[in-house]
Amino acid sequence: MIQEWRSYRLKPGAAGTYLALLADQGLPLVTRHLPLMGYWLAETGGLNVIHHLWAYETWAEREACRAALACETDWTQGFIPRAFALVDQQENRFLRLDHGLPAYHSALATRRMAHPARAPGTPLYAPDCAGLVIGAAPQDALARWTPLSGDPRPMALLPRGDDPVPAAPLPQGAQHFVLRPLAFSPL
């Protein structure tokens, strides 16, 4: 299985606009083709940064999914020109899952589910935040990965909770980021 972690740094102040456009227009298009695991806005570290996670059985599945999305006119001529005008930088990593808790595997089982556009009046964000740790693999992580391509440091996603700040210091060199999930995010 290939797991793809994408990070986009948006122009200052553009995160809300980008994410609302995604939830209202882009989400049904992209999830018709790509297997969504999670979507977050960084609350600490670099601001105006969004992270999203996708999971593919094989490289061939990834290629086929992305090719099918590229054929969506509403995606390529509608969402992309409007949304990507708000993006300053993109980064991508391919990961191998080393360990996932049952909640992670439940999200993995539904990764191919298409998501509808956000209903009017629905909140954009989920109420509880998660944590991302880069450079260490805490035992209480929802998922832990070894990078296959991109930044070589190990990564871990911590479960959502009402206090996403770590109680204990992280190992030397590790970084922790608070992530606010989008309301539609499985993780």
N, C-alpha and C positions, 0 to 999 in steps of 0.2 A: 504494500500500500504506500502511496505517495501522499504526503500531506503538505500543502502549500500555504505558507504564511506570508501574506502580502501586507505591506505597510505603506501608506500614502501620507506624505506631509502636505497639508493643504495651505493655501494662502491664509495669512492671519485673519481670523474672523469668519472664514468660509466653511468651517466644519458643519455648522447647523444647516446652512443652505445645501451643501453637498449631501448630507445624510437625509434631509427631508426629501430631496429630489430622488435619492436612491429608494427610500421607503415608499414614496408615492408613485414613482414611475419605473425605476430600474429594477426593483426587487422581483416582480413577476417575470421579467425578461431574463435576468441572469439566473434565477433559480430554476427556470425551465430547462436549463442546460448544465449549470455548474452545481456540484454537490456541496452545499453550504454547511459549515460546522459552527461558525461564530463570526460576529461582527461587533467591534468595540471602538470607542473613542477614548484616547489616552487622557487621563485626568492628571497625571504627573509625568515628569520627564519632558520630552519635546511636546509642546502643545500644538493643537490643530493637527494631530496625527491620528489616523484611523488604522485599525488592524483588522484583517479578515482572514479566516481559515477555511480552506477547501480540502476535501479528501477524495482521492481517486484510487481505484483498485490498481491501475497500471499507468504507465506513461502513455500507452495507446489510448486509454480511456480519457486521459487529460487532453490529449491532442484532438480527439473526436469531439469532446465537449466544447472546447474553445473554438473549434472550427464551426460547430453548429451555432454557437452564440454570435460569431462573426457574420453569420448569414441573416441575423435578425436586423432588419432595417430600422425598426424603432430603437434598437440598441445603438447601432453604428451611426445613424444619422439623427437620432433624437437625444438619447441619454448621453452618449460619449461626448459630443461637442459641447454640451451644456455643463456636464459634470467635470470633465477633464480640464476645462478652462480654469477650474478652481484648484488644481493639483500643481504643486511645485516640484515634488520629488516622489519617486516610487522605489521600493526595495522589495525583493522577493527572496524567499528561502524555501528549499525543499527539505522536508523533515521525515524521519522514521520514528514512529511511535514506539517508545520503549515500555511505557506503562500507562494504562488508563483505568480510572475507577469506573464502576458500573454506569454512573451518570454520563460519562464520556462515551461509553460504548452504546448507550441508548441514543445519544445524538448521532453517533456514527451510523446506526441502523436506519435513521430517518434522513440522512444527508441528501438523498435524491428527491426529497419532497419539494414540490414547487410552492412558493409562498405568494400569497396575494398582495396587492398593493395595500398600504396602510389605510384603514378605514378612517373617515373624517372623525376628528375628536380623539383618536387613539394617541396615546403618548408615543413620543419618538424613542425614549430611553426606558430601559428596565430599571426598577428601583434599587437593586443591590449591585455593587461593583465586584469585579473579580481582580485578580492580581496576575501579573506576568513577571516571571523571574528569568533573567538571562544571565548565564554564567554559573548556574547552580541548578540542582534538581531536588528540591525539597520533597521529603517523603510524603507530606500531606497534599501533594499536587493532584489536581484532577487529571492531568495528563503530563507526561514527561517525554521529551523528544531529543533525538540526536540529529543534528543537522547533516544533510547529505550534500547540500550545495548552498552557497551564500555564507553568511556569518557563521563561523565554526563553533561558536559557544553553545552549550546545551541550553534548552529552553524548558520552561514549565509553566503551565497555566494553573492558577490556584482557584478554588471554587468561589462562587459568588457568596457574599455575606454582607452583613450590615456594618462591618469594620474590616476593610480590605488591607489595612496597614499591618505589616508583620509585627508581631510582638517581640521577636528576638532579632538581633542583628544578623544579616546575611553573611556568608563567607566572604573573605577578601576578594574583591574584583567582581562580585555578583551585583546585579542591578535589579531593583524592584520597581514596577510601574503599576499604578492603579488604572484599571480599565473599566469604563462604563459601557455595559452591553446595550445594544439597540434592542428595542422591545421584541423584534422578530428573531433575535439571535438564539439559536438552540443552546449555546453554551453561555 
